[in-house]
């Protein structure tokens, strides 16, 4: 038993360190080789795009979102908003806005069937081959659509999706500031490192562009998966469609400002990732999908790490001669991770500072990457049973209106 515990303890110690090193190296190489910030957008005949906005109980945010979608620099566009059975004034507000904005079309559903179903309806109604999907609290940077679409024009016909770069708008609370740090030091770094290896775990549901032909080829979004963005990412890559990460396509969004809101959001994210690896396990049997294997196995390794960390910590707590032994174990397993997390944070904030002034938030979250690992372990353990039940049960994955913090926060940059 002691031998097993020692091996698990070693895994708990080494896994996050190795992954942090991979993210640091990958994000820096990606930044050096593939990020170009200072290029000029060419004056070309830009194709038409359809901007799809699924909505459920969004009376507080939808008017602002539609206003800024109409205001972006990309002129050749249509906006399709889907009211997915909202119980508030969302539908009424959308119909009022359709009279004000000529390029806005409304799809009004009587029953809440989930975000994936709402996106399907909008896709059927869209006139364009290029679809820009955004959340109903999102505000795109003026030239974000240009950057997204330019990838389709210059990167080949097998490009199925381009994910944008979400940035946080509400920055006046401690929890919001910590999430700014997270999006820079963890989420942004992961996407850069994964894209460097050729495949990514997921597009960002808050801002992503699709080629309609690719969506049709994979059967569109899955209505029974709780995170439609993770699901569609795997369906596209399993059919050999490419996905790219466009860091210049900035999208300003609202994040939860309560512990309850963050908990519900992260449980949903973790459950969505686990549902995907349970459904798409056959990729490990096909040599043609070998570039997906590292991402697939990393998900299982992360799940195993979460259970291992909890098990080892509880074991030391129960069997230790004193509480001091448990503290020694936690201190030993944490010190190197804290140090590497600080390096990862500094590196990522430096990279992201080209797009967003995030350096000043270092002292608000200098310890956050370390906390992320242990918080994620608990979340994963709660989410895994939900993923298994959902996989067996099926049905529509409906949604609820999330906690999106203060709606009064001003945009952090001029639009």
The 8 nearest C-alpha neighbors of each residue, nearest first, counted from 0:
[[1, 3, 2, 4, 5, 6, 7, 314],
 [0, 2, 4, 3, 5, 6, 7, 314],
 [1, 3, 5, 0, 4, 6, 7, 8],
 [4, 2, 0, 6, 5, 1, 7, 8],
 [5, 3, 1, 7, 6, 2, 8, 0],
 [4, 6, 8, 2, 3, 7, 1, 9],
 [7, 5, 9, 3, 8, 4, 10, 2],
 [6, 8, 10, 4, 9, 5, 11, 307],
 [7, 9, 5, 11, 6, 10, 4, 12],
 [10, 8, 12, 6, 7, 11, 13, 5],
 [9, 11, 7, 13, 12, 8, 14, 6],
 [12, 10, 8, 9, 308, 13, 14, 304],
 [11, 13, 9, 10, 332, 14, 8, 15],
 [14, 12, 16, 10, 15, 11, 9, 17],
 [13, 15, 17, 16, 10, 11, 12, 18],
 [16, 14, 18, 17, 13, 19, 12, 336],
 [17, 15, 19, 13, 14, 18, 336, 20],
 [16, 18, 20, 14, 19, 15, 13, 21],
 [17, 19, 21, 15, 20, 16, 22, 14],
 [20, 18, 22, 16, 21, 17, 15, 23],
 [19, 21, 23, 17, 18, 22, 24, 16],
 [22, 20, 18, 24, 19, 23, 25, 17],
 [21, 23, 19, 25, 192, 20, 24, 188],
 [24, 22, 20, 26, 21, 25, 343, 19],
 [23, 25, 21, 27, 22, 26, 20, 28],
 [26, 24, 192, 22, 28, 27, 23, 21],
 [25, 27, 191, 192, 29, 188, 23, 28],
 [26, 28, 30, 24, 29, 25, 31, 23],
 [29, 27, 31, 25, 30, 26, 32, 24],
 [30, 28, 26, 32, 33, 27, 31, 191],
 [31, 29, 27, 34, 28, 32, 33, 26],
 [30, 32, 28, 29, 33, 27, 34, 26],
 [33, 31, 29, 30, 28, 34, 35, 27],
 [34, 32, 29, 30, 31, 35, 28, 195],
 [35, 33, 30, 32, 36, 31, 29, 246],
 [34, 36, 37, 33, 38, 30, 247, 32],
 [35, 37, 38, 34, 247, 353, 354, 246],
 [36, 38, 35, 39, 34, 40, 247, 353],
 [39, 37, 36, 35, 40, 41, 34, 146],
 [40, 38, 41, 37, 36, 42, 35, 146],
 [41, 39, 42, 38, 145, 146, 43, 149],
 [40, 42, 43, 39, 38, 44, 149, 145],
 [41, 43, 40, 44, 45, 39, 145, 149],
 [44, 42, 45, 41, 40, 46, 149, 145],
 [43, 45, 46, 42, 41, 75, 47, 74],
 [44, 46, 43, 47, 75, 145, 42, 148],
 [47, 45, 44, 48, 75, 129, 127, 148],
 [46, 48, 75, 76, 127, 45, 49, 129],
 [49, 47, 76, 129, 127, 130, 50, 46],
 [48, 50, 130, 77, 127, 76, 78, 125],
 [49, 51, 131, 78, 132, 130, 79, 77],
 [52, 50, 132, 79, 131, 80, 78, 49],
 [51, 53, 80, 133, 135, 134, 79, 81],
 [54, 52, 81, 117, 80, 114, 118, 82],
 [55, 53, 82, 81, 83, 135, 57, 52],
 [54, 56, 85, 83, 57, 82, 400, 84],
 [57, 55, 85, 87, 400, 89, 58, 86],
 [58, 56, 59, 55, 60, 89, 61, 54],
 [57, 59, 89, 88, 60, 61, 56, 87],
 [60, 58, 57, 61, 406, 62, 56, 89],
 [61, 59, 136, 57, 63, 58, 62, 64],
 [60, 62, 64, 63, 135, 57, 58, 65],
 [63, 61, 65, 64, 60, 66, 92, 96],
 [62, 64, 66, 61, 65, 60, 67, 136],
 [63, 65, 61, 67, 66, 62, 138, 137],
 [66, 64, 68, 62, 67, 63, 61, 69],
 [67, 65, 63, 69, 64, 68, 62, 70],
 [66, 68, 70, 69, 64, 65, 138, 71],
 [69, 67, 65, 70, 66, 71, 64, 139],
 [68, 70, 67, 66, 71, 65, 100, 78],
 [69, 71, 67, 68, 66, 72, 141, 73],
 [72, 70, 141, 73, 68, 69, 67, 142],
 [71, 73, 141, 142, 74, 70, 145, 144],
 [74, 72, 71, 75, 144, 145, 142, 76],
 [75, 73, 76, 72, 71, 47, 69, 45],
 [74, 76, 47, 73, 48, 46, 45, 77],
 [77, 75, 48, 47, 74, 49, 78, 73],
 [76, 78, 49, 102, 50, 103, 48, 79],
 [77, 79, 103, 50, 49, 102, 104, 51],
 [78, 80, 104, 51, 105, 103, 50, 52],
 [79, 81, 52, 105, 53, 51, 106, 104],
 [82, 80, 106, 53, 54, 83, 105, 107],
 [83, 81, 107, 54, 90, 84, 108, 55],
 [82, 84, 111, 108, 55, 85, 54, 81],
 [85, 83, 110, 111, 109, 108, 82, 86],
 [86, 84, 56, 55, 87, 83, 82, 89],
 [87, 85, 56, 84, 88, 89, 55, 90],
 [86, 88, 56, 85, 89, 58, 57, 90],
 [87, 89, 91, 90, 58, 92, 86, 56],
 [90, 88, 58, 92, 91, 57, 87, 56],
 [91, 89, 93, 92, 88, 82, 94, 107],
 [90, 92, 88, 94, 93, 89, 95, 87],
 [93, 91, 95, 89, 90, 94, 88, 96],
 [94, 92, 96, 90, 95, 91, 89, 97],
 [93, 95, 97, 91, 96, 92, 90, 98],
 [94, 96, 92, 93, 97, 98, 91, 99],
 [95, 97, 93, 99, 98, 94, 100, 92],
 [98, 96, 94, 100, 99, 103, 95, 93],
 [97, 99, 96, 95, 100, 101, 94, 103],
 [98, 100, 96, 97, 101, 95, 103, 102],
 [99, 101, 97, 103, 102, 98, 96, 69],
 [102, 100, 103, 99, 97, 98, 104, 77],
 [103, 101, 77, 100, 78, 104, 76, 97],
 [104, 102, 78, 97, 101, 100, 79, 77],
 [105, 103, 79, 78, 80, 97, 102, 106],
 [104, 106, 80, 79, 81, 107, 103, 93],
 [105, 107, 81, 82, 80, 108, 104, 79],
 [106, 108, 82, 81, 105, 109, 83, 90],
 [109, 107, 84, 83, 110, 82, 106, 111],
 [108, 110, 84, 107, 111, 83, 85, 82],
 [111, 109, 84, 108, 112, 83, 85, 113],
 [110, 112, 84, 83, 113, 397, 109, 85],
 [111, 113, 397, 116, 110, 395, 83, 114],
 [114, 112, 397, 398, 116, 115, 396, 111],
 [113, 115, 117, 116, 118, 53, 398, 397],
 [116, 114, 222, 118, 117, 220, 113, 227],
 [115, 117, 119, 118, 114, 113, 222, 112],
 [118, 116, 114, 120, 119, 115, 53, 81],
 [117, 119, 121, 115, 116, 120, 122, 114],
 [120, 118, 122, 116, 117, 121, 115, 123],
 [121, 119, 123, 117, 122, 118, 116, 124],
 [120, 122, 118, 124, 119, 123, 125, 51],
 [121, 123, 119, 125, 124, 120, 118, 130],
 [122, 124, 120, 121, 125, 119, 126, 118],
 [125, 123, 121, 122, 120, 126, 79, 119],
 [126, 124, 122, 127, 123, 49, 121, 79],
 [125, 127, 124, 49, 128, 48, 77, 47],
 [128, 126, 48, 129, 49, 125, 47, 130],
 [127, 129, 211, 210, 130, 126, 48, 212],
 [130, 128, 210, 48, 127, 209, 211, 49],
 [129, 131, 49, 209, 208, 48, 50, 132],
 [132, 130, 208, 50, 207, 51, 49, 209],
 [133, 131, 51, 207, 206, 50, 208, 52],
 [134, 132, 206, 205, 52, 51, 137, 131],
 [135, 133, 205, 137, 136, 52, 53, 206],
 [134, 136, 61, 137, 52, 54, 64, 53],
 [137, 135, 60, 134, 252, 64, 61, 253],
 [138, 136, 252, 134, 135, 251, 64, 133],
 [137, 139, 251, 250, 64, 67, 252, 140],
 [140, 138, 250, 251, 143, 141, 249, 137],
 [139, 141, 143, 249, 142, 250, 414, 138],
 [142, 140, 71, 72, 143, 414, 139, 73],
 [143, 141, 145, 144, 140, 72, 146, 73],
 [144, 142, 248, 140, 146, 145, 249, 141],
 [143, 145, 147, 146, 142, 148, 73, 248],
 [146, 144, 142, 148, 143, 147, 149, 73],
 [145, 147, 149, 143, 144, 148, 248, 142],
 [146, 148, 144, 145, 149, 150, 161, 248],
 [147, 149, 145, 150, 151, 146, 144, 152],
 [148, 150, 152, 146, 151, 147, 145, 153],
 [151, 149, 148, 154, 153, 152, 147, 146],
 [152, 150, 148, 149, 154, 153, 158, 155],
 [151, 153, 149, 150, 154, 148, 155, 156],
 [152, 154, 150, 151, 155, 149, 156, 148],
 [155, 153, 150, 151, 152, 158, 156, 157],
 [156, 154, 157, 158, 153, 151, 152, 150],
 [155, 157, 158, 154, 151, 159, 152, 153],
 [158, 156, 240, 155, 241, 159, 239, 154],
 [157, 159, 241, 156, 240, 155, 160, 242],
 [158, 160, 240, 210, 213, 241, 209, 242],
 [161, 159, 209, 242, 208, 158, 210, 162],
 [162, 160, 243, 208, 242, 244, 207, 147],
 [163, 161, 207, 244, 202, 203, 245, 243],
 [162, 164, 248, 245, 206, 207, 246, 244],
 [163, 165, 249, 246, 248, 250, 166, 245],
 [166, 164, 250, 249, 251, 163, 167, 252],
 [167, 165, 251, 250, 252, 164, 249, 168],
 [166, 168, 252, 251, 253, 169, 179, 254],
 [169, 167, 252, 253, 251, 410, 170, 411],
 [168, 170, 408, 253, 167, 171, 175, 405],
 [171, 169, 175, 176, 172, 168, 167, 408],
 [170, 172, 169, 175, 173, 176, 408, 405],
 [173, 171, 175, 174, 170, 176, 256, 169],
 [172, 174, 176, 175, 177, 171, 363, 170],
 [175, 173, 177, 176, 172, 256, 178, 257],
 [174, 176, 178, 172, 170, 177, 173, 256],
 [177, 175, 179, 173, 178, 174, 170, 172],
 [176, 178, 174, 180, 364, 179, 175, 173],
 [177, 179, 181, 175, 180, 176, 182, 174],
 [180, 178, 176, 182, 177, 181, 167, 175],
 [179, 181, 177, 178, 183, 182, 184, 364],
 [182, 180, 178, 184, 185, 183, 179, 177],
 [181, 183, 186, 179, 180, 187, 185, 184],
 [184, 182, 187, 180, 181, 347, 185, 348],
 [183, 185, 344, 347, 181, 180, 188, 182],
 [184, 186, 188, 181, 187, 182, 183, 189],
 [187, 185, 182, 189, 188, 183, 190, 184],
 [188, 186, 183, 190, 189, 185, 182, 191],
 [187, 189, 26, 185, 191, 186, 190, 22],
 [190, 188, 192, 186, 191, 187, 22, 185],
 [191, 189, 193, 187, 192, 188, 194, 186],
 [192, 190, 26, 188, 194, 189, 193, 29],
 [191, 193, 25, 26, 195, 189, 22, 190],
 [194, 192, 199, 190, 196, 195, 191, 198],
 [193, 195, 197, 191, 196, 198, 192, 199],
 [194, 196, 192, 193, 197, 29, 191, 25],
 [197, 195, 193, 194, 198, 192, 290, 199],
 [196, 198, 194, 195, 193, 290, 199, 241],
 [199, 197, 194, 193, 196, 291, 290, 200],
 [200, 198, 193, 194, 201, 190, 197, 294],
 [199, 201, 294, 229, 198, 232, 202, 233],
 [202, 200, 229, 232, 199, 228, 203, 233],
 [201, 203, 162, 228, 204, 232, 207, 229],
 [204, 202, 205, 206, 162, 207, 201, 228],
 [203, 205, 228, 206, 202, 207, 133, 134],
 [204, 206, 133, 134, 203, 207, 137, 165],
 [207, 205, 133, 163, 204, 203, 132, 162],
 [208, 206, 162, 132, 163, 161, 131, 203],
 [207, 209, 131, 161, 130, 160, 132, 162],
 [210, 208, 160, 130, 159, 129, 211, 131],
 [209, 211, 129, 159, 213, 212, 128, 160],
 [212, 210, 214, 128, 213, 209, 129, 215],
 [211, 213, 215, 210, 214, 216, 128, 159],
 [212, 214, 216, 159, 211, 210, 215, 217],
 [215, 213, 219, 211, 216, 217, 212, 218],
 [214, 216, 218, 212, 213, 217, 219, 211],
 [215, 217, 213, 214, 218, 212, 219, 238],
 [218, 216, 214, 215, 219, 234, 235, 213],
 [217, 219, 215, 216, 214, 220, 221, 234],
 [220, 218, 214, 215, 217, 221, 119, 231],
 [219, 221, 115, 231, 227, 222, 218, 119],
 [222, 220, 223, 224, 115, 227, 219, 230],
 [221, 223, 115, 395, 224, 116, 396, 220],
 [222, 224, 395, 396, 394, 221, 393, 225],
 [225, 223, 226, 222, 221, 396, 227, 271],
 [224, 226, 396, 271, 227, 223, 267, 270],
 [227, 225, 271, 228, 224, 229, 230, 268],
 [226, 228, 230, 229, 115, 224, 231, 225],
 [229, 227, 204, 231, 230, 226, 202, 232],
 [230, 228, 201, 232, 227, 231, 226, 233],
 [229, 231, 227, 232, 233, 228, 275, 234],
 [230, 232, 234, 228, 233, 229, 220, 227],
 [233, 231, 229, 201, 235, 230, 234, 202],
 [234, 232, 236, 235, 231, 230, 237, 229],
 [233, 235, 231, 237, 232, 236, 217, 230],
 [236, 234, 240, 238, 232, 233, 237, 231],
 [235, 237, 239, 240, 233, 238, 234, 241],
 [236, 238, 234, 239, 235, 233, 288, 240],
 [237, 239, 236, 235, 240, 234, 217, 216],
 [240, 238, 236, 237, 241, 235, 157, 288],
 [241, 239, 236, 235, 159, 157, 238, 158],
 [240, 242, 158, 159, 157, 236, 239, 243],
 [243, 241, 160, 161, 159, 158, 240, 244],
 [244, 242, 161, 162, 245, 160, 241, 194],
 [243, 245, 162, 161, 246, 163, 194, 242],
 [246, 244, 163, 247, 248, 162, 243, 161],
 [245, 247, 164, 248, 163, 244, 249, 34],
 [246, 248, 245, 249, 146, 143, 164, 36],
 [249, 247, 143, 163, 246, 164, 245, 146],
 [250, 248, 164, 140, 247, 143, 165, 163],
 [249, 251, 139, 165, 138, 166, 140, 164],
 [252, 250, 166, 138, 167, 168, 137, 165],
 [251, 253, 137, 167, 168, 136, 166, 250],
 [252, 254, 403, 168, 169, 167, 404, 136],
 [253, 255, 403, 404, 256, 252, 175, 167],
 [256, 254, 403, 404, 402, 260, 261, 257],
 [255, 257, 404, 174, 175, 254, 260, 258],
 [258, 256, 260, 259, 255, 261, 174, 402],
 [259, 257, 261, 260, 262, 256, 255, 174],
 [258, 260, 262, 257, 261, 263, 402, 255],
 [261, 259, 257, 402, 263, 255, 258, 262],
 [260, 262, 264, 258, 263, 259, 255, 265],
 [261, 263, 259, 265, 260, 264, 258, 266],
 [264, 262, 266, 260, 261, 265, 267, 259],
 [265, 263, 261, 267, 262, 266, 260, 268],
 [266, 264, 268, 267, 262, 263, 269, 261],
 [265, 267, 269, 263, 268, 382, 264, 378],
 [266, 268, 270, 264, 265, 269, 271, 263],
 [269, 267, 265, 271, 266, 270, 264, 272],
 [270, 268, 266, 272, 271, 267, 379, 382],
 [269, 271, 382, 273, 386, 267, 272, 268],
 [272, 270, 226, 274, 268, 269, 273, 225],
 [273, 271, 275, 269, 270, 274, 268, 276],
 [272, 274, 270, 276, 275, 271, 386, 277],
 [275, 273, 271, 277, 386, 272, 276, 270],
 [274, 276, 278, 272, 273, 277, 279, 230],
 [275, 277, 279, 273, 278, 274, 280, 272],
 [278, 276, 274, 275, 280, 279, 273, 390],
 [279, 277, 275, 276, 280, 274, 390, 281],
 [278, 280, 276, 281, 277, 275, 282, 233],
 [281, 279, 282, 276, 277, 278, 283, 284],
 [280, 282, 283, 284, 279, 285, 278, 277],
 [281, 283, 284, 280, 285, 288, 279, 292],
 [284, 282, 281, 285, 280, 292, 288, 289],
 [285, 283, 281, 282, 286, 280, 288, 289],
 [284, 286, 287, 282, 288, 283, 281, 289],
 [287, 285, 289, 288, 284, 283, 282, 290],
 [286, 288, 285, 289, 290, 282, 239, 284],
 [289, 287, 286, 291, 290, 285, 282, 292],
 [288, 290, 292, 286, 291, 287, 285, 283],
 [291, 289, 288, 292, 198, 293, 197, 196],
 [290, 292, 289, 288, 294, 293, 295, 198],
 [291, 293, 295, 289, 294, 290, 296, 283],
 [294, 292, 296, 295, 291, 297, 290, 289],
 [295, 293, 297, 292, 291, 296, 200, 298],
 [294, 296, 292, 298, 297, 293, 291, 276],
 [295, 297, 299, 298, 293, 294, 292, 300],
 [296, 298, 300, 294, 299, 295, 293, 301],
 [299, 297, 301, 296, 295, 300, 302, 294],
 [298, 300, 302, 296, 301, 297, 303, 295],
 [301, 299, 297, 303, 302, 298, 304, 296],
 [300, 302, 304, 298, 299, 303, 297, 305],
 [301, 303, 299, 305, 300, 304, 298, 379],
 [302, 304, 300, 306, 301, 305, 307, 299],
 [305, 303, 307, 301, 302, 306, 308, 300],
 [306, 304, 376, 302, 308, 307, 303, 301],
 [305, 307, 309, 303, 304, 308, 310, 302],
 [308, 306, 304, 310, 305, 309, 311, 303],
 [309, 307, 311, 305, 310, 306, 11, 304],
 [308, 310, 312, 306, 307, 311, 313, 305],
 [311, 309, 307, 313, 308, 312, 314, 306],
 [312, 310, 314, 308, 313, 309, 307, 315],
 [313, 311, 309, 315, 314, 310, 308, 316],
 [312, 314, 316, 310, 311, 315, 317, 309],
 [315, 313, 311, 317, 316, 312, 318, 310],
 [316, 314, 319, 318, 312, 313, 317, 325],
 [315, 317, 313, 314, 325, 319, 318, 312],
 [318, 316, 314, 315, 319, 313, 320, 312],
 [319, 317, 315, 316, 314, 320, 313, 321],
 [318, 320, 315, 321, 316, 324, 317, 325],
 [321, 319, 318, 324, 322, 323, 317, 316],
 [322, 320, 323, 319, 324, 325, 316, 318],
 [321, 323, 325, 324, 326, 319, 316, 320],
 [322, 324, 326, 321, 325, 327, 320, 319],
 [325, 323, 327, 326, 322, 321, 319, 328],
 [324, 326, 328, 322, 327, 316, 323, 315],
 [325, 327, 323, 329, 324, 328, 330, 322],
 [326, 328, 324, 330, 325, 329, 331, 323],
 [329, 327, 325, 331, 326, 330, 332, 324],
 [328, 330, 326, 332, 331, 327, 333, 325],
 [331, 329, 327, 333, 328, 332, 334, 326],
 [330, 332, 328, 329, 333, 334, 327, 335],
 [333, 331, 329, 12, 330, 334, 328, 335],
 [334, 332, 330, 336, 331, 335, 329, 337],
 [333, 335, 337, 336, 331, 330, 332, 338],
 [336, 334, 338, 337, 333, 339, 332, 16],
 [335, 337, 339, 333, 334, 338, 340, 16],
 [336, 338, 340, 334, 369, 335, 339, 333],
 [339, 337, 335, 341, 340, 336, 334, 342],
 [338, 340, 342, 336, 341, 337, 343, 335],
 [341, 339, 343, 337, 342, 338, 368, 336],
 [340, 342, 344, 338, 339, 343, 365, 345],
 [341, 343, 339, 345, 340, 344, 346, 338],
 [344, 342, 340, 346, 341, 345, 23, 347],
 [343, 345, 184, 341, 347, 342, 346, 348],
 [346, 344, 342, 348, 347, 343, 341, 349],
 [345, 347, 343, 349, 344, 348, 342, 350],
 [346, 348, 184, 350, 344, 349, 345, 183],
 [349, 347, 351, 345, 350, 346, 358, 352],
 [348, 350, 352, 346, 347, 351, 345, 358],
 [351, 349, 347, 348, 352, 353, 346, 30],
 [350, 352, 348, 353, 349, 354, 347, 355],
 [353, 351, 355, 356, 349, 354, 350, 357],
 [354, 352, 351, 355, 350, 356, 349, 36],
 [355, 353, 352, 351, 356, 247, 249, 246],
 [354, 356, 352, 357, 353, 351, 166, 358],
 [357, 355, 352, 358, 354, 359, 353, 351],
 [356, 358, 359, 355, 360, 352, 348, 351],
 [359, 357, 360, 361, 348, 356, 352, 349],
 [358, 360, 357, 361, 356, 362, 363, 348],
 [359, 361, 363, 358, 362, 357, 176, 364],
 [362, 360, 365, 363, 364, 359, 358, 180],
 [363, 361, 365, 364, 360, 359, 366, 358],
 [364, 362, 360, 361, 365, 177, 176, 173],
 [363, 365, 367, 366, 177, 362, 361, 180],
 [364, 366, 362, 361, 367, 363, 341, 344],
 [365, 367, 364, 369, 368, 370, 337, 341],
 [366, 368, 364, 370, 369, 365, 371, 177],
 [369, 367, 371, 340, 370, 366, 372, 181],
 [370, 368, 367, 371, 337, 366, 372, 340],
 [369, 371, 367, 373, 372, 368, 374, 366],
 [372, 370, 368, 374, 369, 373, 375, 367],
 [371, 373, 375, 370, 374, 369, 376, 368],
 [374, 372, 376, 375, 370, 371, 377, 369],
 [375, 373, 371, 376, 377, 372, 370, 378],
 [374, 376, 378, 372, 373, 377, 371, 379],
 [377, 375, 305, 373, 379, 374, 378, 372],
 [376, 378, 380, 374, 375, 379, 381, 373],
 [377, 379, 375, 381, 380, 376, 266, 382],
 [380, 378, 382, 376, 381, 377, 269, 375],
 [381, 379, 377, 378, 382, 383, 376, 306],
 [380, 382, 378, 379, 383, 377, 384, 266],
 [381, 383, 270, 379, 385, 266, 380, 384],
 [382, 384, 386, 385, 380, 381, 379, 270],
 [385, 383, 387, 386, 382, 388, 381, 380],
 [386, 384, 388, 382, 383, 387, 389, 270],
 [387, 385, 383, 389, 270, 274, 384, 388],
 [386, 388, 390, 384, 389, 385, 383, 391],
 [389, 387, 385, 391, 390, 386, 392, 384],
 [388, 390, 392, 386, 391, 387, 393, 385],
 [389, 391, 387, 388, 392, 393, 386, 274],
 [392, 390, 388, 389, 393, 387, 386, 394],
 [391, 393, 389, 390, 388, 394, 387, 223],
 [392, 394, 223, 389, 390, 391, 395, 224],
 [395, 393, 223, 396, 392, 222, 389, 224],
 [394, 396, 223, 222, 397, 112, 113, 393],
 [397, 395, 223, 225, 113, 224, 222, 394],
 [398, 396, 113, 112, 395, 111, 114, 399],
 [397, 399, 113, 396, 400, 114, 55, 111],
 [400, 398, 401, 397, 55, 56, 113, 111],
 [399, 401, 56, 55, 398, 402, 57, 403],
 [402, 400, 403, 399, 260, 255, 264, 263],
 [401, 403, 255, 260, 404, 400, 254, 256],
 [404, 402, 255, 254, 253, 401, 405, 256],
 [405, 403, 256, 255, 402, 254, 253, 406],
 [404, 406, 407, 408, 169, 403, 256, 253],
 [405, 407, 408, 404, 59, 60, 403, 169],
 [408, 406, 405, 409, 169, 404, 410, 59],
 [407, 409, 169, 406, 405, 410, 168, 170],
 [410, 408, 407, 411, 168, 169, 406, 412],
 [411, 409, 412, 168, 408, 413, 251, 169],
 [412, 410, 168, 409, 413, 251, 169, 167],
 [411, 413, 410, 414, 409, 355, 140, 168],
 [412, 414, 411, 410, 140, 141, 409, 139],
 [413, 141, 412, 140, 71, 67, 410, 70]]
